[in-house]
Amino acid sequence: MCAWTVAFREDEYDVTYVYGAEASNDDLHARSISPLIRKCLEGYNVCVMLFGATGKHTGASGSGKTTTLEGSRGRDTRGSPDGDGLVHLAIDELFQLVHGKAVTVAEAVAKRRRMPAGMGFSFFVESSFVELHNEQCHDLYAKGSAGSLPVMEDVTEGYVVTGLSSRAAKNATELRSDFNNGRANRDTQLLDIGSVHERSTAIFSITLAQYAPAAVHGEEDRIMISKLLFVDLPGAERLGMDAEVLRLREGLSLNKSLLGLGLVLRRLAQEGSAEFVGYGDAVLTQLLADALGGNCLTLMVGTVRQGDWEASSTTLKQLTTARGARNFPIINHSRARGLMHKLRFRMMAIVGKYQVRTKLNATRLFEGQISGSESVTMAPDGRFIMLDRYGAVREALQQDDGSMVLRPTAIAHLGPGRPLGAQYDAHGNLIICDAFKGLIMLEAGTNKVVILANRVSASSPMYPNSPLSYTNDLDIAPDGTIYFTDSVDVHPHRNAQHNNNVTHIISIVGKPGYYDTVKGWALGMLQGLPKGRLLAYYPHNRTTHVISHEFYYSNGVAVSADGTYAAVCETDRLRVLKVWLPPHPRAGFSEVLIDGLPGTPDGISRSHDNTSFWIALVSNIPPITKWFGSALVRGILGHIPENMRPQVPTWGAVLKVSEQGKLLQWLADLKGETASKVPSAHEAGGRLYFGNLGGEYVSYINLADLPPDGSEEDRETLRDQLRAAPAEGDPNDMAINIAKLRDLEARLLEEREEKAALAGEKAALAARLARLKESGADELREKAELQEALVRAEEQRLEVSRALIDFQMEANEDKQAWANTKFELEQRILELEFQLEQRILELESGRLEHHVRAEDHAALKDERDRLAGQLRMAADSEARLQRQLEAEKEQERRSAELESQLATLGTCWL
């Protein structure tokens, strides 16, 4: 910890280093900041916090906190020492070091791998700038934006500000300019209770992504993503005031972040590990959770001013407290980040918003008989309908005992394309979204395929006459209007057959090709552009209009029960939007229904009672998706071969969400044992049916087996009770007690499950021991004899197998030799016959000058007889080999009989 300070002799404070009043920003940077910049290049997260009094509450000048960090306002020249704050100096050194590292790594890789130096190392730098005031976050890069951005807990990155913009920088000049433009947007207005600036926190975040290929073939490429944070904390003077007096005078939320920061530092500084640290009590501690007690190297710089001892003492006390906290920094390479993401996901599954309350234990149907049925639905007459990846429409009937029987043949075939969403209309027609053909209909009675729309109508107010590139999902409103999504402007790829993680552009043997929608989604995501649309097809005039646009992959769609809005899954943003539909006054506008989903949303459907939605999560969240906002990262991924890209683990989950966006159920099969890659969920007949994106089955669960809804309402009630706590109660202590109770309850449930499992194992062992005792010594001896006989039989089988292998090898060699000899003899006979015919022709034509002697004819005849004899010998060899093959077959038959006897012995032994 560092401080500019003048202290009284009787006061002692524990800090790392003290700078005098004559020290400059360059001195502070060279000794304390520069080593941290180098650590950032090594892959560590780094945070620099500035803490001190503002002085504006007394009318005096401040302690220099903001000037130390940001430099003189309005300056942007490198030559002026007054204009360069710690941020400017860090930016210059960061780019200097990263360019030097790029040259060094490129030369090393080029030398060891003999590849061009330009391909050895690449990096990407982007930044964000957020201001926090009164528990509200404002984007300083979005000039003129007065809206507050929400903070959510992400399953991969922890607490993040949703909707916060970022800017990429290629050099130090661009990054310095971005920082200066952002700090100029900080709120400096003066309110009745003081300046906004002295109560606000500014967090400037720099993200550095580095990629270096393996120096030696066979090693892994090295990808590191680290962060460098500069934090301008609120004025320290209010931490010295009484919390109750401050709360009564200035309200509950204005100083909540500052008070929460002090509480977190005190708990982290306690001896031993704190049982509970309330990072979630304030927005500031949420955003700085890693910096305060997690994966980060943190430096807190305290600035003090002579003549203001009270505020200076408060600053130094906080520095001493912060020094007692302990962080756990690691190098953030790809494997370490992946492990942290898994641990954070498991932690959020226990205490977060998305509790894994119920394991998704589904029953599989038609394994190996249906392939890639993304959408499932129920016909009006009770038939269960599936559409596989090849365009076949399959049906199954439910029997009296609840089992399902699949019809052996398809009832219809839709032709080339990839059917996705499907639903029956009021006339019994099956309306289908085909990713290649557009919106189509399977006509009732005739099973005739009719194309309803493959482009937007000319009368549409948006995108008239534009084609439909990737039609995905649909739902039918109460008035008959068909609302459907067009996800991206990339067409599906045909005949992409995955085999052993390698993509071959071939046709499937015995089946027509299909269109790979996953590759189309991946290419659209790598574009990083909002190309998704929500459209409406009006059956009465057969026109198609665009209702809303600029979605990041618009996927599943479900119309509300009253038809006023449609819930649309925005897959790449991990959220579900509420899009208002005509004739609503806000038709075409959207708002968030639920965000921060724990997986990738695909399909969405209404529940049977029309009061909630089922959201299918096709996969968990790969860590690399955090960086899809970077054009460089997307470009690198686009050029990595498919067999080298990270594979999405098998995973399946579905959420039940109310129409107000409250979580009611989370059913998850995190190992994909009974349901995986779930793209859709359809409720019918007391069951919830699941499609399968790439598997060879579909599945279902019985809704009666699920626990009742209401987990989110219970948590909301608990929050309301906490907010309504009496004034004399400490909300932080209450939160701690509630968290302890939750933790105790979870531990009790876990102990009960473990005890039940141990009791079951104990009962099984006792039953087994009883059976062994009852069997007696004679049975044990008999089992031993049978085991010995089994061993002997196995040895005999091995000997027979070795003999058969030797015999087979000899027979193969003899057969090959005979084939070669026969081929040579036949070639020789053909040559001699050709010569004899030539000589006969010469004799008959009279063109010979000499008569052929009789002995020549005799010699030719002898040679022909000799060759015929060799041919007979070859035929005899062939017959001999044939007899050997028959003997080999007899040996195989005897071996099969022996194996059957061995199996019988094994069964008897068991």
KEMI-828225 format. One line per 10 residues: their letters; for each residue x, y negated, z negated of C-alpha. Coordinates in steps of 0.25 Angstrom, whole numbers, plus 5000, padded with zeros to 4 digits. Last residue first. Example, Ala and Ser with C-alpha at 12.3 -4.5 7.8 and 13.67 -1.06 7.14 Angstrom:
<rs>
SA) 5055/5004/4971  5049/5018/4969
</rs>
This chain:
<rs>
LWCTGLTALQ) 4912/5267/5048  4920/5280/5049  4908/5287/5058  4908/5275/5067  4923/5275/5068  4923/5290/5072  4912/5288/5082  4921/5276/5088  4933/5286/5089  4924/5296/5096
SELEASRREQ) 4920/5286/5106  4934/5282/5108  4938/5297/5110  4927/5298/5120  4932/5285/5127  4946/5291/5128  4941/5304/5134  4934/5296/5145  4946/5288/5147  4954/5301/5148
EKEAELQRQL) 4944/5306/5158  4946/5293/5166  4961/5295/5166  4959/5309/5171  4950/5304/5183  4961/5294/5186  4972/5305/5186  4963/5313/5196  4962/5301/5205  4977/5299/5204
RAESDAAMRL) 4979/5313/5209  4969/5311/5220  4977/5298/5225  4990/5306/5224  4983/5317/5233  4979/5306/5243  4993/5301/5243  4998/5315/5246  4988/5315/5258  4994/5302/5263
QGALRDREDK) 5008/5307/5262  5004/5319/5270  4997/5310/5281  5010/5302/5281  5018/5315/5285  5008/5319/5295  5010/5305/5302  5025/5306/5302  5024/5320/5308  5015/5315/5319
LAAHDEARVH) 5024/5304/5322  5036/5313/5323  5028/5323/5332  5024/5312/5341  5039/5308/5342  5043/5322/5344  5034/5322/5357  5042/5311/5363  5036/5298/5366  5038/5294/5381
HELRGSELEL) 5047/5283/5384  5044/5269/5391  5031/5267/5383  5021/5258/5389  5012/5270/5394  5000/5264/5386  4997/5277/5380  5011/5279/5374  5011/5265/5368  4997/5267/5362
IRQELQFELE) 5002/5280/5356  5014/5273/5350  5006/5262/5344  4996/5272/5338  5008/5279/5331  5014/5266/5326  5000/5262/5320  4998/5276/5314  5012/5275/5308  5009/5261/5301
LIRQELEFKT) 4996/5266/5296  5002/5278/5290  5013/5270/5283  5002/5260/5277  4994/5271/5272  5006/5277/5265  5010/5264/5259  4996/5262/5253  4996/5276/5248  5009/5275/5241
NAWAQKDENA) 5005/5261/5234  4991/5267/5230  4998/5280/5224  5008/5271/5216  4997/5262/5211  4989/5275/5206  5001/5281/5200  5003/5268/5192  4989/5267/5188  4988/5281/5184
EMQFDILARS) 5001/5279/5175  4995/5267/5168  4982/5274/5166  4989/5286/5160  4997/5277/5150  4984/5270/5146  4976/5282/5144  4988/5288/5136  4988/5275/5127  4973/5276/5125
VELRQEEARV) 4973/5291/5121  4984/5288/5111  4976/5276/5106  4963/5284/5105  4971/5295/5097  4976/5285/5087  4961/5279/5086  4956/5293/5083  4967/5295/5073  4963/5282/5066
LAEQLEAKER) 4948/5286/5067  4951/5299/5060  4959/5292/5049  4947/5283/5047  4937/5295/5047  4946/5301/5037  4946/5289/5028  4931/5287/5029  4929/5302/5025  4938/5299/5013
LEDAGSEKLR) 4930/5287/5009  4917/5295/5011  4922/5306/5002  4927/5296/4991  4913/5290/4989  4904/5281/4998  4896/5276/4986  4908/5268/4981  4910/5262/4995  4896/5258/4996
ALRAALAAKE) 4897/5251/4982  4909/5244/4986  4902/5238/4999  4890/5234/4991  4899/5227/4981  4907/5220/4992  4894/5215/4998  4888/5210/4985  4902/5202/4983  4901/5196/4997
GALAAKEERE) 4887/5192/4994  4890/5186/4981  4902/5179/4987  4894/5172/4998  4883/5168/4987  4894/5162/4979  4900/5155/4991  4886/5149/4995  4884/5145/4980  4898/5138/4980
ELLRAELDRL) 4895/5131/4992  4881/5126/4987  4888/5122/4974  4899/5114/4982  4889/5107/4990  4881/5103/4978  4894/5098/4971  4898/5090/4983  4884/5084/4984  4884/5081/4969
KAINIAMDNP) 4898/5075/4970  4894/5066/4982  4882/5061/4974  4891/5058/4962  4900/5050/4971  4889/5043/4978  4884/5039/4964  4897/5034/4960  4898/5025/4972  4884/5020/4970
DGEAPAARLQ) 4887/5016/4956  4874/5015/4948  4871/5002/4941  4864/4996/4953  4854/5008/4954  4856/5018/4965  4846/5015/4977  4857/5017/4988  4861/5030/4982  4846/5035/4982
DRLTERDEES) 4845/5031/4996  4858/5039/5000  4852/5051/4993  4839/5050/5000  4847/5048/5013  4854/5061/5010  4841/5069/5007  4835/5063/5020  4848/5069/5028  4846/5083/5022
GDPPLDALNI) 4831/5083/5025  4828/5095/5033  4825/5108/5028  4834/5120/5028  4835/5128/5041  4830/5142/5042  4816/5138/5047  4822/5132/5059  4826/5145/5064  4839/5144/5072
YSVYEGGLNG) 4842/5146/5087  4853/5150/5097  4857/5150/5112  4867/5159/5118  4879/5160/5128  4886/5147/5123  4889/5134/5131  4880/5124/5126  4870/5132/5118  4856/5129/5115
FYLRGGAEHA) 4850/5129/5101  4836/5133/5097  4830/5128/5084  4818/5138/5079  4805/5136/5073  4798/5138/5086  4806/5127/5094  4817/5118/5091  4828/5115/5102  4842/5112/5099
SPVKSATEGK) 4852/5109/5110  4867/5109/5113  4872/5118/5102  4887/5121/5105  4886/5133/5095  4876/5141/5088  4877/5154/5080  4892/5154/5077  4896/5140/5081  4905/5137/5070
LDALWQLLKG) 4899/5124/5065  4885/5130/5066  4877/5118/5062  4863/5114/5058  4862/5099/5053  4848/5096/5048  4841/5083/5045  4850/5072/5049  4843/5058/5050  4842/5051/5063
QESVKLVAGW) 4828/5045/5061  4822/5055/5070  4827/5066/5061  4840/5074/5065  4842/5089/5065  4856/5092/5069  4862/5104/5077  4875/5111/5077  4884/5121/5084  4899/5122/5085
TPVQPRMNEP) 4909/5130/5093  4922/5121/5093  4924/5111/5104  4937/5114/5112  4948/5104/5112  4953/5102/5127  4964/5111/5132  4956/5121/5140  4948/5109/5146  4961/5103/5152
IHGLIGRVLA) 4964/5089/5146  4962/5078/5156  4949/5073/5151  4953/5074/5137  4965/5064/5140  4955/5054/5147  4946/5055/5135  4957/5052/5126  4962/5040/5134  4948/5034/5136
SGFWKTIPPI) 4946/5034/5121  4932/5035/5116  4933/5050/5116  4942/5049/5104  4932/5054/5093  4928/5065/5103  4942/5071/5100  4937/5076/5087  4927/5086/5093  4913/5084/5087
NSVLAIWFST) 4905/5096/5085  4898/5103/5096  4884/5104/5103  4876/5097/5092  4861/5099/5094  4852/5088/5088  4839/5092/5083  4829/5080/5082  4819/5076/5071  4804/5073/5069
NDHSRSIGDP) 4798/5080/5081  4793/5092/5073  4800/5102/5082  4813/5095/5082  4817/5086/5093  4829/5089/5102  4843/5085/5104  4855/5091/5112  4870/5088/5112  4875/5081/5100
TGPLGDILVE) 4890/5083/5097  4893/5086/5083  4892/5079/5069  4883/5068/5073  4888/5054/5070  4875/5048/5075  4860/5049/5073  4849/5041/5079  4857/5030/5085  4850/5020/5093
SFGARPHPPL) 4846/5019/5108  4840/5009/5117  4833/5013/5130  4819/5010/5125  4820/4999/5114  4805/4995/5116  4801/5009/5117  4794/5013/5130  4803/5019/5133  4813/5027/5125
WVKLVRLRDT) 4822/5023/5113  4835/5031/5112  4839/5037/5099  4853/5041/5099  4860/5054/5094  4875/5054/5090  4888/5060/5093  4893/5049/5102  4897/5058/5113  4883/5066/5112
ECVAAYTGDA) 4873/5055/5113  4861/5063/5109  4848/5056/5113  4836/5055/5104  4825/5049/5112  4815/5038/5108  4801/5034/5108  4795/5047/5112  4787/5049/5099  4794/5063/5096
SVAVGNSYYF) 4807/5058/5099  4814/5061/5112  4826/5071/5112  4839/5069/5120  4852/5077/5121  4864/5071/5128  4868/5057/5131  4883/5057/5133  4888/5044/5128  4875/5036/5131
EHSIVHTTRN) 4875/5024/5139  4860/5025/5144  4846/5024/5140  4832/5026/5147  4837/5030/5161  4825/5032/5170  4820/5045/5178  4808/5044/5187  4798/5056/5189  4786/5047/5189
HPYYALLRGK) 4777/5055/5178  4789/5063/5174  4797/5051/5168  4812/5055/5166  4819/5047/5156  4834/5045/5154  4845/5044/5143  4859/5041/5148  4873/5045/5145  4885/5038/5152
PLGQLMGLAW) 4891/5032/5140  4906/5033/5144  4918/5040/5138  4921/5047/5151  4927/5059/5143  4913/5061/5137  4907/5062/5152  4918/5072/5155  4915/5080/5142  4900/5080/5145
GKVTDYYGPK) 4902/5085/5159  4911/5096/5154  4900/5100/5144  4890/5100/5155  4896/5111/5163  4887/5114/5175  4884/5129/5178  4888/5139/5188  4880/5150/5193  4881/5164/5186
GVISIIHTVN) 4888/5177/5189  4902/5172/5187  4901/5158/5182  4906/5148/5193  4920/5142/5192  4926/5129/5187  4934/5135/5176  4935/5128/5163  4945/5134/5153  4942/5136/5138
NNHQANRHPH) 4942/5151/5140  4931/5150/5150  4922/5138/5153  4914/5138/5166  4913/5124/5172  4904/5128/5184  4898/5114/5187  4902/5101/5180  4891/5093/5174  4890/5079/5180
VDVSDTFYIT) 4896/5067/5173  4888/5054/5171  4884/5058/5157  4872/5062/5148  4860/5060/5156  4849/5062/5146  4834/5065/5147  4821/5060/5143  4809/5066/5150  4796/5058/5149
GDPAIDLDNT) 4784/5067/5146  4777/5057/5136  4781/5065/5124  4796/5064/5128  4803/5075/5135  4818/5078/5131  4830/5079/5139  4845/5083/5139  4857/5083/5149  4857/5077/5162
YSLPSNPYMP) 4871/5074/5167  4873/5066/5179  4859/5060/5182  4860/5051/5194  4858/5036/5194  4846/5031/5203  4843/5020/5193  4853/5019/5181  4844/5010/5172  4830/5005/5174
SSASVRNALI) 4826/5018/5181  4818/5016/5193  4828/5022/5202  4827/5035/5195  4839/5041/5188  4844/5053/5194  4843/5069/5194  4828/5069/5189  4817/5079/5190  4824/5090/5197
VVKNTGAELM) 4814/5102/5198  4818/5116/5196  4806/5126/5198  4803/5135/5187  4789/5137/5194  4780/5138/5182  4785/5126/5175  4795/5117/5183  4810/5118/5178  4813/5103/5178
ILGKFADCII) 4826/5095/5180  4833/5083/5175  4847/5082/5181  4853/5092/5190  4867/5093/5184  4865/5092/5169  4851/5098/5170  4841/5092/5160  4829/5101/5161  4814/5100/5160
LNGHADYQAG) 4806/5113/5159  4792/5111/5164  4781/5116/5155  4772/5104/5158  4775/5096/5145  4790/5097/5147  4799/5108/5143  4813/5104/5139  4828/5106/5144  4841/5100/5141
LPRGPGLHAI) 4854/5106/5148  4853/5113/5162  4866/5113/5169  4865/5113/5184  4864/5122/5196  4850/5129/5197  4839/5128/5187  4837/5143/5185  4824/5149/5180  4818/5159/5171
ATPRLVMSGD) 4832/5165/5169  4833/5180/5167  4834/5189/5155  4823/5182/5147  4829/5180/5133  4821/5186/5121  4821/5178/5108  4819/5184/5094  4809/5178/5085  4802/5192/5082
DQQLAERVAG) 4790/5189/5090  4799/5186/5102  4804/5173/5107  4805/5172/5122  4818/5167/5130  4820/5159/5143  4831/5156/5152  4833/5144/5162  4845/5146/5170  4853/5134/5174
YRDLMIFRGD) 4867/5140/5172  4870/5133/5159  4858/5140/5152  4844/5134/5150  4836/5140/5139  4821/5142/5136  4814/5148/5125  4800/5152/5129  4789/5147/5120  4778/5143/5130
PAMTVSESGS) 4782/5128/5130  4796/5132/5133  4807/5131/5122  4820/5124/5124  4835/5127/5125  4846/5118/5131  4861/5121/5132  4859/5135/5136  4874/5138/5139  4873/5153/5143
IQGEFLRTAN) 4861/5162/5139  4862/5177/5139  4875/5179/5131  4868/5177/5118  4853/5176/5119  4850/5169/5106  4859/5165/5094  4853/5163/5081  4858/5150/5074  4864/5148/5060
LKTRVQYKGV) 4867/5133/5061  4872/5131/5046  4864/5122/5039  4867/5110/5030  4879/5105/5038  4878/5091/5033  4879/5080/5043  4879/5067/5035  4892/5071/5028  4895/5079/5016
IAMMRFRLKH) 4897/5094/5020  4897/5093/5036  4905/5080/5034  4916/5087/5027  4916/5098/5038  4917/5088/5049  4928/5081/5041  4936/5094/5040  4934/5097/5055  4938/5083/5059
MLGRARSHNI) 4950/5083/5050  4954/5097/5057  4953/5090/5071  4961/5078/5067  4972/5087/5062  4972/5095/5075  4972/5083/5084  4983/5075/5077  4979/5065/5066  4992/5066/5057
IPFNRAGRAT) 4987/5067/5043  4984/5057/5032  4979/5061/5018  4977/5049/5010  4978/5046/4995  4973/5035/4987  4982/5029/4976  4987/5018/4984  4973/5013/4986  4971/5010/4971
TLQKLTTSSA) 4984/5002/4971  4980/4994/4984  4966/4992/4977  4973/4986/4965  4982/4977/4973  4970/4971/4981  4962/4969/4968  4974/4962/4962  4976/4953/4974  4961/4949/4973
EWDGQRVTGV) 4963/4945/4958  4977/4939/4960  4973/4929/4971  4984/4919/4969  4994/4927/4978  4987/4934/4989  4986/4949/4991  4986/4959/5003  4984/4974/5001  4989/4983/5012
MLTLCNGGLA) 4982/4997/5012  4990/5008/5020  4983/5020/5024  4988/5033/5031  4976/5040/5035  4968/5053/5034  4960/5051/5021  4959/5043/5009  4957/5028/5012  4961/5028/5027
DALLQTLVAD) 4952/5040/5030  4940/5034/5023  4942/5020/5029  4929/5020/5037  4921/5026/5026  4928/5017/5016  4924/5005/5023  4909/5010/5026  4907/5011/5011  4902/5023/5002
GYGVFEASGE) 4906/5034/5012  4921/5034/5007  4916/5038/4994  4927/5047/4989  4923/5059/4981  4931/5069/4973  4943/5060/4972  4956/5067/4974  4966/5066/4962  4969/5053/4955
QALRRLVLGL) 4960/5043/4960  4965/5034/4971  4954/5039/4981  4943/5035/4971  4949/5021/4969  4951/5019/4984  4937/5023/4987  4931/5014/4977  4939/5002/4982  4934/5005/4997
GLLSKNLSLG) 4920/5006/4992  4921/4992/4986  4926/4986/4999  4916/4994/5007  4904/4990/4998  4908/4975/4998  4896/4970/5007  4887/4982/5004  4881/4981/4990  4879/4966/4989
ERLRLVEADM) 4888/4953/4987  4885/4949/4973  4879/4961/4967  4889/4971/4974  4900/4961/4969  4896/4961/4955  4894/4976/4955  4908/4978/4961  4915/4969/4951  4925/4961/4959
GLREAGPLDV) 4940/4965/4962  4936/4973/4974  4930/4960/4980  4944/4954/4981  4949/4964/4991  4944/4958/5004  4939/4968/5014  4948/4977/5020  4956/4975/5034  4958/4989/5039
FLLKSIMIRD) 4969/4993/5049  4967/5007/5054  4977/5015/5063  4971/5029/5067  4977/5042/5073  4973/5051/5084  4984/5061/5087  4984/5071/5099  4996/5081/5101  4996/5091/5112
EEGHVAAPAY) 4997/5105/5107  5010/5113/5109  5011/5124/5120  5019/5116/5129  5029/5107/5121  5028/5092/5119  5013/5093/5117  5006/5082/5123  5005/5068/5115  4991/5061/5113
QALTISFIAT) 4990/5050/5103  4977/5043/5099  4978/5030/5091  4966/5024/5084  4967/5010/5079  4957/5005/5069  4955/4991/5064  4946/4991/5052  4941/4977/5047  4934/4976/5033
SREHVSGIDL) 4924/4965/5029  4922/4958/5016  4932/4947/5018  4928/4945/5033  4914/4943/5030  4917/4931/5022  4910/4928/5009  4897/4930/5001  4889/4919/5009  4895/4924/5022
LQTDRNARGN) 4907/4919/5030  4909/4925/5044  4922/4931/5048  4917/4944/5055  4929/4951/5062  4928/4949/5077  4942/4943/5078  4947/4955/5072  4942/4963/5084  4948/4954/5094
NFDSRLETAN) 4962/4955/5087  4961/4970/5086  4958/4972/5101  4969/4962/5105  4979/4969/5096  4975/4983/5102  4976/4977/5117  4990/4971/5114  4995/4984/5107  4993/4993/5120
KAARSSLGTV) 4982/5002/5126  4971/4999/5117  4958/5006/5116  4946/4999/5109  4936/5005/5100  4921/5002/5097  4914/5006/5084  4901/5013/5087  4901/5022/5075  4911/5017/5064
VYGETVDEMV) 4918/5030/5059  4919/5038/5046  4925/5052/5048  4932/5055/5062  4927/5069/5065  4914/5070/5058  4911/5056/5060  4906/5048/5047  4898/5036/5052  4899/5021/5051
PLSGASGKAY) 4889/5012/5058  4892/5000/5066  4886/4987/5062  4881/4978/5073  4886/4964/5075  4894/4966/5088  4899/4953/5093  4913/4959/5097  4913/4974/5097  4928/4976/5093
LDHCQENHLE) 4925/4972/5079  4915/4983/5077  4907/4980/5064  4905/4990/5053  4895/4987/5042  4897/4990/5027  4896/4975/5023  4908/4972/5033  4916/4982/5041  4924/4977/5053
VFSSEVFFSF) 4928/4987/5064  4939/4987/5074  4942/4999/5083  4955/5003/5090  4960/5012/5101  4974/5018/5105  4977/5029/5114  4989/5037/5116  4997/5046/5126  5009/5054/5126
GMGAPMRRRK) 5017/5063/5135  5011/5061/5149  5019/5049/5153  5032/5057/5150  5029/5066/5162  5031/5081/5158  5043/5089/5155  5037/5095/5142  5048/5092/5133  5054/5079/5139
AVAEAVTVAK) 5040/5074/5143  5035/5077/5129  5046/5069/5123  5046/5058/5132  5031/5056/5131  5032/5057/5115  5042/5046/5115  5035/5037/5125  5022/5038/5118  5028/5036/5105
GHVLQFLEDI) 5034/5023/5109  5021/5019/5114  5014/5023/5101  5024/5015/5093  5023/5002/5100  5008/5003/5101  5007/5005/5086  5017/4995/5083  5009/4984/5090  4996/4988/5084
ALHVLGDGDP) 5002/4989/5070  5007/4974/5071  4994/4969/5076  4986/4976/5065  4996/4971/5054  4993/4957/5058  5000/4950/5069  4996/4935/5071  5005/4929/5061  5018/4936/5067
SGRTDRGRSG) 5015/4929/5080  5022/4936/5092  5012/4947/5093  5001/4937/5097  4987/4940/5093  4983/4929/5084  4968/4925/5081  4968/4929/5067  4981/4930/5060  4985/4945/5058
ELTTTKGSGS) 4975/4956/5057  4980/4964/5045  4989/4954/5037  4979/4943/5041  4967/4951/5035  4974/4954/5022  4981/4940/5020  4977/4938/5006  4966/4928/5008  4966/4913/5008
AGTHKGTAGF) 4958/4907/4997  4943/4904/4997  4941/4913/4985  4932/4923/4992  4940/4922/5005  4953/4927/4998  4953/4939/5007  4959/4949/4996  4966/4961/5001  4966/4974/5008
LMVCVNYGEL) 4972/4978/5022  4971/4992/5025  4981/5000/5035  4976/5013/5040  4984/5024/5047  4979/5038/5053  4991/5047/5055  4995/5052/5069  5010/5049/5070  5007/5036/5077
CKRILPSISR) 4999/5032/5065  5011/5035/5056  5019/5025/5065  5009/5015/5062  5009/5018/5047  5024/5015/5047  5022/5002/5054  5012/4997/5043  5019/4997/5030  5034/4991/5033
AHLDDNSAEA) 5033/4985/5047  5019/4981/5046  5020/4974/5032  5033/4967/5037  5026/4963/5050  5014/4957/5043  5023/4948/5035  5029/4948/5021  5031/4935/5014  5020/4937/5004
GYVYTVDYED) 5027/4950/4999  5024/4964/5003  5022/4975/4993  5023/4990/4996  5017/5003/4991  5007/4997/4981  5004/5001/4966  4999/4989/4958  5004/4984/4945  5000/4971/4938
ERFAVTWACM) 5007/4965/4926  5017/4958/4935  5007/4951/4943  5006/4954/4958  5010/4946/4971  5005/4955/4983  5006/4958/4998  5002/4972/4997  5005/4986/5003  5000/5000/5000
</rs>
